[in-house]
Amino acid sequence: MVAVAEPKRADARRNRARLLAAAEIVLAERGTGAPTEQIAKAAKVGIGTLFRHFPTKESLLKAVLAERMRRFAEAAGEHAEAEDPGSAFFAFLAQWVEMAAVKNAYADALAEVPRVDREVREGVLHSLGILLTRAQEAGAVRHDVGVREVIALMVGTSRAAEHLGEDAALRRRTVEIVFDGLRTRPAPGAGASR
């Protein structure tokens, strides 16, 4: 991976942030084949400014992916602090699946977790791990589910939701079926009258 140092000047930091925001929008609309000139234009900077921050298109794509993953980890961390960990876990997953159904870039980003920068990957796995562990300790999620399975389910469910398109009711039903597979089940015979 090409490492690009964070710019130190305030205007350089602003330009970098604008480039990342513009790249995310352009790439979501046009895919990774979108020309870098279009990204620079959307950010209202020159192409030279883009290449000063991101010497290659690959470095720009990796930075956009890393930024998405940082936001994912941050959101998971916020949900992990909720009073009802089970509800927070499923609300977080539903939110990201729904976003990914509209912007497949989010599902693409999740699918790339194993290949992103180690620090970013560890942040995602750590934050989602805390959220999952709290939900498991609250008895809302099966104990035999790990973080990597949750990510795989989120990617798959996002792709399914994207495939279902405009049918919001069918998307919700599909997500609920997946969530039912994650939920803790009562032990056989539990609750039966004697």
Phi and psi in degrees as a GROMACS rama.xvg file:
@    title "Ramachandran Plot"
@    xaxis  label "Phi"
@    yaxis  label "Psi"
@TYPE xy
-82.993  121.96  VAL-2
-90.0571  130.684  ALA-3
-120.488  120.192  VAL-4
-66.6724  146.84  ALA-5
-66.1658  133.291  GLU-6
-66.9321  148.201  PRO-7
-96.1124  -34.5886  LYS-8
-73.4708  147.26  ARG-9
-60.9742  -42.4816  ALA-10
-67.726  -35.2499  ASP-11
-67.6442  -39.3321  ALA-12
-64.4956  -41.1986  ARG-13
-62.5285  -45.2192  ARG-14
-61.102  -41.5355  ASN-15
-63.2561  -44.9644  ARG-16
-62.7445  -41.1263  ALA-17
-64.5714  -40.1187  ARG-18
-63.3486  -43.2102  LEU-19
-64.2122  -43.3227  LEU-20
-64.302  -44.5503  ALA-21
-65.2594  -41.9786  ALA-22
-61.3748  -40.6702  ALA-23
-61.2123  -43.3969  GLU-24
-67.1547  -49.8457  ILE-25
-63.5244  -43.1576  VAL-26
-67.4986  -34.9354  LEU-27
-66.2748  -36.162  ALA-28
-80.7693  -40.7913  GLU-29
-112.804  -7.26087  ARG-30
84.2502  177.593  GLY-31
-69.9209  -11.2535  THR-32
-82.0526  -1.10989  GLY-33
-59.9543  137.317  ALA-34
-68.0572  143.675  PRO-35
-62.5202  -29.8055  THR-36
-60.401  -37.9815  GLU-37
-67.2137  -36.8504  GLN-38
-66.5754  -44.7209  ILE-39
-61.1059  -43.0657  ALA-40
-62.766  -43.7391  LYS-41
-63.6563  -32.0398  ALA-42
-83.4236  -7.23232  ALA-43
61.9355  42.9637  LYS-44
-133.613  165.055  VAL-45
-78.3288  161.001  GLY-46
-63.3679  -31.0971  ILE-47
-63.0415  -38.6743  GLY-48
-63.7429  -42.3139  THR-49
-58.3397  -48.3349  LEU-50
-73.5735  -20.5867  PHE-51
-67.5119  -37.4966  ARG-52
-82.8011  -37.2474  HIS-53
-133.62  93.231  PHE-54
-59.3403  -24.2019  PRO-55
-133.527  159.853  THR-56
-64.2719  -35.1749  LYS-57
-60.7041  -40.8775  GLU-58
-65.9112  -34.5942  SER-59
-67.3164  -45.7795  LEU-60
-60.3301  -41.7525  LEU-61
-66.5517  -36.7044  LYS-62
-67.3632  -40.037  ALA-63
-63.5958  -44.8046  VAL-64
-60.9266  -45.5306  LEU-65
-61.5765  -39.3238  ALA-66
-65.5632  -41.8713  GLU-67
-60.2178  -42.9215  ARG-68
-69.5139  -34.1448  MET-69
-63.2619  -42.9657  ARG-70
-64.4202  -38.8708  ARG-71
-60.7396  -48.4637  PHE-72
-63.0469  -40.4254  ALA-73
-63.6738  -44.4446  GLU-74
-65.1284  -40.487  ALA-75
-62.3732  -41.6782  ALA-76
-62.6441  -39.8712  GLY-77
-64.9109  -42.8409  GLU-78
-66.0231  -31.7425  HIS-79
-64.9169  -20.1331  ALA-80
-88.0193  0.127713  GLU-81
-67.9866  153.983  ALA-82
-67.978  -34.1273  GLU-83
-108.009  91.586  ASP-84
-61.1493  -35.0174  PRO-85
-65.4298  -48.8099  GLY-86
-63.3432  -39.8927  SER-87
-63.7223  -41.5057  ALA-88
-58.9367  -51.1497  PHE-89
-71.1266  -32.3772  PHE-90
-65.7754  -41.9945  ALA-91
-62.1164  -49.1287  PHE-92
-60.6527  -44.5229  LEU-93
-61.997  -41.3193  ALA-94
-60.7049  -46.92  GLN-95
-71.4704  -35.3802  TRP-96
-64.5593  -43.136  VAL-97
-65.2702  -42.0842  GLU-98
-62.562  -41.5846  MET-99
-67.635  -29.0803  ALA-100
-65.8455  -32.1523  ALA-101
-87.9061  -41.385  VAL-102
-120.706  95.9419  LYS-103
-61.215  -10.0959  ASN-104
-61.5384  -30.0489  ALA-105
-70.6348  -41.4853  TYR-106
-64.738  -40.0811  ALA-107
-59.9699  -42.3616  ASP-108
-63.4544  -45.4717  ALA-109
-61.029  -39.3362  LEU-110
-64.201  -23.5696  ALA-111
-90.82  0.915246  GLU-112
-48.8234  -44.6786  VAL-113
-62.6666  -19.6491  PRO-114
-105.186  -1.74345  ARG-115
-81.4293  168.664  VAL-116
-46.0694  138.461  ASP-117
-54.9119  -43.746  ARG-118
-62.8186  -43.248  GLU-119
-66.4252  -46.0814  VAL-120
-58.1047  -46.1461  ARG-121
-63.5946  -37.1358  GLU-122
-62.8317  -43.0222  GLY-123
-64.1581  -50.207  VAL-124
-63.4591  -38.3641  LEU-125
-66.4662  -50.8423  HIS-126
-63.831  -45.4135  SER-127
-67.1484  -33.6144  LEU-128
-63.2545  -42.2537  GLY-129
-63.4969  -45.8651  ILE-130
-59.7239  -46.0909  LEU-131
-64.5702  -46.7638  LEU-132
-60.431  -43.4522  THR-133
-62.2605  -40.8817  ARG-134
-66.4934  -37.561  ALA-135
-67.9841  -43.2819  GLN-136
-64.2298  -28.3173  GLU-137
-81.514  -3.71689  ALA-138
81.8835  14.3447  GLY-139
-91.7649  -23.9914  ALA-140
-127.758  141.604  VAL-141
-53.7068  144.78  ARG-142
-81.2542  -12.4086  HIS-143
-93.0522  14.437  ASP-144
-104.884  133.513  VAL-145
-110.819  173.715  GLY-146
-60.4374  -42.9027  VAL-147
-64.9832  -34.6626  ARG-148
-66.9806  -38.8533  GLU-149
-62.5365  -44.1245  VAL-150
-61.9744  -44.8199  ILE-151
-60.1429  -42.1969  ALA-152
-65.6157  -38.8183  LEU-153
-64.8261  -42.0914  MET-154
-63.6261  -48.829  VAL-155
-62.7883  -42.517  GLY-156
-67.9738  -36.7357  THR-157
-62.8523  -42.8484  SER-158
-63.9124  -41.0073  ARG-159
-64.602  -43.0747  ALA-160
-63.3891  -40.0753  ALA-161
-62.2524  -42.5723  GLU-162
-62.7223  -35.3281  HIS-163
-75.5849  -15.829  LEU-164
59.9004  -124.767  GLY-165
-73.4126  -14.1632  GLU-166
-79.5121  84.3164  ASP-167
-62.329  -37.4811  ALA-168
-65.0432  -42.0904  ALA-169
-68.3881  -36.3801  LEU-170
-61.3264  -48.0589  ARG-171
-60.2134  -42.9313  ARG-172
-62.9331  -42.47  ARG-173
-63.104  -43.673  THR-174
-62.5008  -41.8587  VAL-175
-62.3739  -37.6404  GLU-176
-62.5003  -44.1056  ILE-177
-63.5701  -43.9989  VAL-178
-63.1258  -36.6408  PHE-179
-58.5872  -34.6708  ASP-180
-68.8306  -22.2272  GLY-181
-88.4202  -22.7829  LEU-182
-72.1545  150.314  ARG-183
-67.3431  138.297  THR-184
-106.77  143.951  ARG-185
-63.8706  147.965  PRO-186
-62.3659  148.03  ALA-187
-53.8535  131.354  PRO-188
86.4629  -11.1908  GLY-189
-68.1551  134.166  ALA-190
84.5668  -5.20336  GLY-191
-76.0796  141.327  ALA-192
-75.1027  145.331  SER-193
